Structures are given as structure tokens and as C-alpha cells.
Amino acid sequence: MAAAAEKVAATKILMLPWLAHGHITPFFELAKRLAKKEFQIYICSSPINLQSIKPKLSKTDSKIQLVDLHIPASPELPAHMHTTKGIPLHLESGLIRACDAAAPDFEDLLDKLEPDLVVSDLFQPWAVRAAVARNIPVVNFVVTGVAVLTRLAHAFFSAGEEFPFPELDLSDHWISSSRRKTSDELGRDCAMRLLNCVKQSSSVILANTFVEFEGKYIDYFASSLKKKVLPVAPLVQRVNADNEKPEIVSWLDKKNPKSTVYVSFGSEYYLTKSDREELAHGLEQSGANFIWVIRFPKGEQYGRLYEEELNVEEGHWWCAYEEEAPAEMED
């Protein structure tokens, strides 16, 4: 047993999330859980992205080390913009290319740190190649739900067959025509990156999801890729049990099981005004309880207007916050 414990303590894991808060946060939560098992964890990202988790490191997280990934800066994308937070859609492809240019620095980190395992996101196939070339196993980590990836898996591996989940086929509705060209090009590039990552990585994929939520989608995704998909959710910040129960939890306690819908598009995406109104009316007509976390462009008053219209006190819970919106999202 002592020898086994020493082996675990000597095991080093290098994590490489994509340059987004919605990616680095679950990576960080996974790192904390692995660190409690005495693994040495290195989280590698741009300095600006690491700033989002650095304040959350505690004295008990001594097994977690943050490592800068040196991404070449440019006039279009200076160092403080090496994150998806706040950058407009048309610059995201440039951010991906800038991150690609950090491949040599990542290879140097592999040689310096000599990790036993790399846990990588799905947007950096060059990182997977570099690790595999050094005989370092790579496990991909899906930070989103798996359902959205079943469409890609079907396109890659079962294109001639009928898609088994018609409820997920929203290809004619998911994006406005004015942004379709840019998003389609970005989407195709990301899809190929995902495919190249999973082709080269190990036989296990970690996923930030639950069997109870996405069991049939997990099974389909695993079968399509011929890999084991291991759900590791919930990867959220733990709440101190001594703290007073949050008001929203008390509100949920009064609701029937499986009666409430949670609506959120993350901390970086803005719904357009028309999309927000459409979604609000759909939620109202559904008659379901819901919790809606929504981000508004700074200065807009829609939060208070929606609160009045949707009877927040009765069956709905509202959390609105303001931030500067990319110009492309203003309509």
C-alpha cells in the first residue's frame, strides 16, 4: 500500500484547457479532485486565462501549479486578449491560430515537466500529437454536455444513416443568417480539431456530465468513437456545508422533482434582444418552473422588464448581470 501511495504521489498530470472561462473552470475543479488523491497537477493556459482561477487557489491546493503558455501576441490580439472572454466572434479564429503558434512552447513544457499524463481539451490537436510523440498518454476532457457532440459524431461516422436524436437537430434554427458564414467556418474548423484530438488520444474520454442527464447520448457518443466515455460531473465549486442555505436552494426545495428547467448560455455569450424575447415567451408558455441566468449588454433594462412579465416570484428564478457586449451581439 505504501508503494502504491508513493507511485500516485509521484504521478504528474498536465492539463491544457481551451482559452475560455467555461473550459478552465471545470478543468480547475477536476484538478482539485485529483490533487486530493495526491496527484501533482499542472494547469497550462495563457496568463490572462489563469488569472480567473488564481484567486481561487487555496493553501490546501499545494498540489496544483499554474503554468503559463506563451502565446505569441499581435496588434490584433495582444496578450490581454488571449481569452475568449469579451472578444468578438470574428477574432475567435485568430485566437485559435495564435494558440496553435504556442505549440513549440507547449513541447518545451512537456520536456521540462515530463508529465505522466496529459488531460487536454478538444481544440488543440497539436498538443495531443506532441504528447503522443513522447509516449505520454492523453485523455480528452469534454467540458460541455455530450448531447451537442452526438451531431458531430454522426456526421463523422454515420453520415449515411438517419440521425437518431431528431430533438437535437436544430441546424435550420440555431443561428441568424447574418452570422452564419463566420460561425459555419469556425464550426467546421472546431469539428475537425475535435476529430483529430479523439483519433490520437487514449481510449478514455472524460465528460462533464451525468448519466442521469445524458445517458443515451453518452452511449451513442462512446459507441461512435469506440471509446469509453467517463462522466465526472458535477465539477462545480463546493459550498461550505456550514454556510447558510442559499435562497435559491430554499426556493428549489419547494418544487417537485424534475419540475424546474435551468437556462444558461454561459458567462461569455450574449443572446440577441430578439432571441431573449423569443426564449422568454417560450418559457412563459411552457408553464414550467425555471431558473434563468442571463447576461445583458451594459445599460439595458430588459432584466427588470422580464421580471415583471414572467412572474419571477411565483414559479421562476431570475439572475441577470450586466457587462460590455461585443459589437456583433448588439441588435
C-alpha positions as CSV (number, residue, x, y, z in Angstrom):
1,M,0.0,0.0,0.0
2,A,2.8,2.4,0.8
3,A,4.5,1.8,-2.5
4,A,1.2,2.4,-4.3
5,A,0.7,5.7,-2.4
6,E,4.3,6.8,-3.4
7,K,3.6,6.0,-7.0
8,V,0.4,8.1,-7.0
9,A,2.3,10.9,-5.3
10,A,4.9,10.9,-8.0
11,T,2.4,10.9,-10.8
12,K,2.3,14.2,-12.7
13,I,-0.7,15.4,-14.8
14,L,-0.5,18.3,-17.2
15,M,-3.9,19.9,-18.1
16,L,-4.5,22.0,-21.2
17,P,-7.9,23.7,-21.3
18,W,-9.1,25.9,-24.1
19,L,-8.8,29.6,-23.6
20,A,-12.3,30.2,-22.1
21,H,-13.5,30.6,-18.6
22,G,-16.2,27.9,-19.3
23,H,-13.4,25.5,-20.0
24,I,-10.7,26.3,-17.5
25,T,-13.2,26.3,-14.6
26,P,-14.2,22.6,-14.9
27,F,-10.6,21.8,-15.6
28,F,-9.7,23.5,-12.3
29,E,-12.4,21.7,-10.4
30,L,-11.2,18.4,-11.8
31,A,-7.7,19.3,-10.8
32,K,-8.8,19.9,-7.2
33,R,-10.3,16.5,-7.0
34,L,-7.3,14.8,-8.5
35,A,-5.0,16.8,-6.2
36,K,-6.9,15.4,-3.2
37,K,-5.7,12.0,-4.4
38,E,-2.1,13.3,-4.1
39,F,-1.5,13.7,-7.9
40,Q,0.7,16.6,-8.9
41,I,-1.3,18.8,-11.2
42,Y,-0.1,21.4,-13.7
43,I,-2.7,23.7,-15.4
44,C,-1.3,25.3,-18.5
45,S,-3.0,28.3,-20.1
46,S,-2.5,31.9,-21.1
47,P,-1.6,34.2,-18.2
48,I,-4.8,36.2,-18.7
49,N,-6.9,33.0,-18.5
50,L,-5.0,31.7,-15.5
51,Q,-5.9,34.9,-13.7
52,S,-9.5,33.8,-13.5
53,I,-8.6,30.8,-11.3
54,K,-5.5,32.1,-9.4
55,P,-7.5,33.8,-6.7
56,K,-9.4,30.5,-6.1
57,L,-6.2,28.6,-5.2
58,S,-6.1,27.9,-1.5
59,K,-3.3,26.7,0.8
60,T,-4.8,23.3,0.5
61,D,-4.2,23.3,-3.2
62,S,-0.5,22.9,-2.9
63,K,-0.6,20.0,-5.4
64,I,-1.8,22.4,-8.2
65,Q,0.6,24.6,-10.1
66,L,-0.3,27.1,-12.7
67,V,1.9,27.2,-15.8
68,D,2.0,30.0,-18.4
69,L,1.5,29.1,-22.0
70,H,3.3,31.7,-24.1
71,I,1.0,32.6,-27.0
72,P,2.5,35.0,-29.5
73,A,1.0,38.4,-29.2
74,S,-0.1,40.6,-32.2
75,P,-1.6,44.1,-32.7
76,E,-4.9,42.3,-33.3
77,L,-4.6,40.0,-30.3
78,P,-2.4,41.4,-27.6
79,A,-1.7,39.3,-24.5
80,H,-4.7,40.5,-22.5
81,M,-7.0,39.2,-25.3
82,H,-5.7,35.6,-25.2
83,T,-9.0,34.5,-23.8
84,T,-12.5,34.2,-25.4
85,K,-14.0,36.4,-22.8
86,G,-15.2,39.7,-24.4
87,I,-13.6,39.2,-27.8
88,P,-16.0,39.4,-30.9
89,L,-16.8,36.4,-33.0
90,H,-14.6,37.4,-36.0
91,L,-11.5,37.3,-33.8
92,E,-12.0,33.8,-32.4
93,S,-10.5,32.1,-35.4
94,G,-7.4,34.3,-34.9
95,L,-7.3,33.3,-31.3
96,I,-7.3,29.7,-32.3
97,R,-4.4,30.3,-34.7
98,A,-2.5,32.2,-32.1
99,C,-2.9,29.4,-29.7
100,D,-1.7,27.0,-32.4
101,A,1.5,29.1,-32.6
102,A,2.2,28.2,-28.9
103,A,2.8,24.6,-29.9
104,P,6.6,24.8,-29.6
105,D,6.3,26.3,-26.1
106,F,4.0,23.5,-25.1
107,E,6.5,21.0,-26.4
108,D,9.2,22.6,-24.2
109,L,6.9,22.3,-21.2
110,L,6.4,18.6,-21.9
111,D,10.1,18.1,-22.0
112,K,10.6,20.2,-18.8
113,L,7.8,18.8,-16.7
114,E,7.8,15.2,-18.0
115,P,4.2,14.6,-17.1
116,D,2.8,11.0,-16.8
117,L,-0.5,12.0,-18.3
118,V,-1.9,14.9,-20.3
119,V,-5.6,15.9,-20.0
120,S,-6.4,18.0,-23.0
121,D,-9.3,20.0,-24.3
122,L,-10.7,19.2,-27.8
123,F,-9.3,22.3,-29.7
124,Q,-5.5,21.6,-29.6
125,P,-4.7,18.5,-31.7
126,W,-1.1,19.7,-31.9
127,A,-0.9,19.2,-28.1
128,V,-2.1,15.6,-28.4
129,R,0.4,14.9,-31.2
130,A,3.3,16.3,-29.2
131,A,2.4,14.2,-26.1
132,V,1.9,11.0,-28.1
133,A,5.2,11.6,-29.8
134,R,6.8,11.5,-26.4
135,N,4.9,8.4,-25.3
136,I,2.8,10.4,-22.9
137,P,-0.9,9.2,-22.8
138,V,-3.5,11.8,-23.5
139,V,-7.1,11.8,-22.1
140,N,-9.5,14.3,-23.8
141,F,-11.9,16.2,-21.5
142,V,-15.3,17.3,-22.8
143,V,-16.3,20.2,-20.6
144,T,-19.7,20.6,-22.3
145,G,-22.6,18.2,-22.3
146,V,-22.2,15.3,-24.7
147,A,-25.6,15.7,-26.5
148,V,-24.2,18.6,-28.6
149,L,-21.4,16.3,-29.8
150,T,-23.6,13.5,-31.0
151,R,-24.4,15.5,-34.1
152,L,-20.7,15.7,-34.9
153,A,-20.1,12.0,-34.2
154,H,-23.0,11.2,-36.5
155,A,-21.5,13.4,-39.3
156,F,-18.1,11.8,-38.9
157,F,-19.0,8.1,-38.5
158,S,-22.6,7.6,-39.6
159,A,-23.4,10.2,-42.2
160,G,-25.4,7.8,-44.4
161,E,-27.7,6.9,-41.6
162,E,-30.6,8.7,-40.0
163,F,-29.7,10.9,-37.0
164,P,-31.2,9.1,-34.0
165,F,-32.0,12.2,-32.0
166,P,-34.2,14.5,-34.1
167,E,-34.9,16.6,-31.0
168,L,-31.3,17.8,-31.3
169,D,-31.3,18.7,-35.0
170,L,-31.7,22.5,-34.9
171,S,-29.5,23.2,-37.9
172,D,-32.1,25.4,-39.5
173,H,-32.7,27.5,-36.4
174,W,-29.7,27.8,-34.3
175,I,-28.1,30.9,-35.7
176,S,-29.1,34.1,-37.6
177,S,-28.2,34.3,-41.3
178,S,-26.0,37.4,-40.7
179,R,-23.6,35.4,-38.6
180,R,-23.9,32.0,-40.3
181,K,-20.9,32.2,-42.6
182,T,-18.4,33.1,-39.9
183,S,-19.9,30.6,-37.4
184,D,-20.0,27.8,-40.0
185,E,-16.3,28.3,-40.9
186,L,-15.4,28.4,-37.2
187,G,-17.6,25.4,-36.5
188,R,-16.1,23.3,-39.3
189,D,-12.6,24.1,-38.0
190,C,-13.5,23.2,-34.4
191,A,-15.2,19.9,-35.6
192,M,-12.0,18.8,-37.4
193,R,-9.9,19.7,-34.4
194,L,-12.2,17.6,-32.2
195,L,-11.9,14.7,-34.6
196,N,-8.2,14.9,-34.8
197,C,-7.9,15.1,-31.0
198,V,-10.0,12.0,-30.3
199,K,-8.4,10.0,-33.0
200,Q,-4.9,10.4,-31.4
201,S,-5.8,10.2,-27.7
202,S,-6.3,7.3,-25.4
203,S,-9.4,5.0,-25.2
204,V,-11.0,7.0,-22.4
205,I,-12.8,10.4,-22.7
206,L,-13.8,12.4,-19.6
207,A,-17.1,14.3,-19.8
208,N,-18.5,16.9,-17.6
209,T,-22.0,15.4,-17.4
210,F,-24.2,12.8,-15.7
211,V,-25.6,9.5,-16.9
212,E,-29.0,10.6,-15.4
213,F,-28.9,13.7,-17.7
214,E,-27.4,12.3,-20.9
215,G,-27.3,8.5,-20.7
216,K,-28.4,7.8,-24.2
217,Y,-26.2,10.5,-25.7
218,I,-23.2,9.2,-23.7
219,D,-23.8,5.7,-25.0
220,Y,-24.1,6.9,-28.6
221,F,-21.0,9.1,-28.4
222,A,-19.0,6.3,-26.9
223,S,-20.2,3.8,-29.5
224,S,-19.5,6.1,-32.4
225,L,-15.9,6.9,-31.2
226,K,-15.4,3.3,-30.0
227,K,-14.1,4.8,-26.7
228,K,-15.2,4.7,-23.1
229,V,-16.8,8.0,-22.0
230,L,-16.5,8.5,-18.3
231,P,-18.9,11.1,-16.7
232,V,-17.1,13.1,-14.0
233,A,-19.8,15.7,-13.1
234,P,-20.6,17.7,-11.1
235,L,-17.5,19.8,-11.5
236,V,-18.6,22.8,-9.6
237,Q,-17.1,24.8,-6.8
238,R,-18.1,23.1,-3.5
239,V,-20.1,25.1,-1.0
240,N,-19.1,25.1,2.6
241,A,-21.7,23.0,4.5
242,D,-21.5,25.4,7.4
243,N,-22.8,28.3,5.3
244,E,-26.5,29.3,5.4
245,K,-28.5,27.6,2.7
246,P,-28.7,29.9,-0.3
247,E,-32.1,31.4,-1.0
248,I,-32.3,29.7,-4.4
249,V,-31.9,26.3,-2.8
250,S,-34.7,27.0,-0.4
251,W,-36.8,28.0,-3.4
252,L,-35.9,24.8,-5.2
253,D,-36.8,22.7,-2.1
254,K,-40.4,23.8,-2.5
255,K,-40.6,22.5,-6.1
256,N,-41.5,19.0,-7.2
257,P,-38.6,16.7,-8.5
258,K,-37.8,17.3,-12.2
259,S,-40.2,20.2,-12.4
260,T,-37.7,23.0,-13.0
261,V,-35.7,24.0,-16.1
262,Y,-32.3,25.6,-15.8
263,V,-31.4,28.0,-18.6
264,S,-27.9,29.4,-19.1
265,F,-25.7,30.1,-22.1
266,G,-22.6,30.6,-20.1
267,S,-20.7,33.6,-18.9
268,E,-19.4,34.7,-22.3
269,Y,-22.2,34.5,-24.7
270,Y,-24.9,37.2,-25.3
271,L,-28.3,36.3,-26.7
272,T,-29.6,39.0,-29.1
273,K,-32.6,41.0,-28.0
274,S,-34.9,39.1,-30.3
275,D,-33.5,35.7,-29.1
276,R,-34.0,36.7,-25.5
277,E,-37.6,37.8,-26.1
278,E,-38.3,34.5,-28.0
279,L,-36.9,32.4,-25.2
280,A,-38.7,34.4,-22.5
281,H,-42.0,33.9,-24.2
282,G,-41.3,30.2,-24.8
283,L,-40.5,29.7,-21.2
284,E,-43.6,31.5,-20.1
285,Q,-45.8,29.4,-22.4
286,S,-44.3,26.2,-21.2
287,G,-45.7,26.7,-17.8
288,A,-42.6,25.2,-16.2
289,N,-40.7,26.5,-13.3
290,F,-37.3,27.8,-14.4
291,I,-34.1,29.3,-13.3
292,W,-32.7,31.6,-16.0
293,V,-29.1,33.0,-15.7
294,I,-28.7,35.7,-18.3
295,R,-26.1,38.2,-19.4
296,F,-27.3,41.6,-20.6
297,P,-25.3,44.2,-22.5
298,K,-24.4,47.0,-20.1
299,G,-27.2,49.6,-19.7
300,E,-30.1,47.5,-21.0
301,Q,-33.2,47.4,-18.8
302,Y,-34.6,44.1,-20.1
303,G,-33.9,42.3,-16.8
304,R,-36.5,44.3,-14.9
305,L,-39.0,44.2,-17.7
306,Y,-38.7,40.4,-18.0
307,E,-39.1,40.0,-14.2
308,E,-42.4,41.8,-14.3
309,E,-43.7,39.8,-17.3
310,L,-42.6,36.4,-16.1
311,N,-43.9,36.4,-12.5
312,V,-40.5,35.7,-11.0
313,E,-41.8,35.4,-7.5
314,E,-44.2,32.6,-8.4
315,G,-42.6,29.9,-10.5
316,H,-39.4,31.4,-11.8
317,W,-36.0,32.5,-10.6
318,W,-34.1,35.2,-12.3
319,C,-30.4,36.2,-12.2
320,A,-29.4,39.0,-14.5
321,Y,-26.0,40.7,-14.8
322,E,-24.5,43.4,-17.0
323,E,-21.3,43.5,-18.9
324,E,-20.0,45.1,-22.1
325,A,-21.1,43.2,-25.1
326,P,-19.1,42.5,-28.3
327,A,-20.4,44.8,-31.1
328,E,-21.6,41.8,-33.1
329,M,-24.1,41.0,-30.4
330,E,-25.8,44.3,-30.3
331,D,-29.1,44.4,-32.3
